[in-house]
Amino acid sequence: MPQLLILIAAGAGALLARGWYRRERARIAAELARARQAMERREGEGMVRLERDPATGVYSPKRG
């Protein structure tokens, strides 16, 4: 009988640990997605378009 109680307690502990792990994994994934989006927004703000000069083949910042 004590073995059955230990087995039940171990199973309940495993289920609780599994639930905690899933919530933690989802939280971390959401945090990484927010950070990735913030980095993409930040990179796109200061971007200057370049145009190629057909005569020289040199790229320079786009005018007007």
C-alpha positions, 0 to 999 in steps of 0.5 A: 500500500505505501508503494501505491501512495508513493507512486500516486505522489510521484505521478501528481508531482510529475503532472505539476512539474509538466504544467509549470514547464509548459507555462514557463516555456510559453512565457519565455517564447512570448518574451523572445517574440516581443524582443524580436519585434522590438529589435526589428522596429528599431532596425527599420527606423534609421534605415536609409535607402540607397540608390546606385549611380548608373555611371559610376556604379557607386551606391549613395543615400537616396535623394529627396 
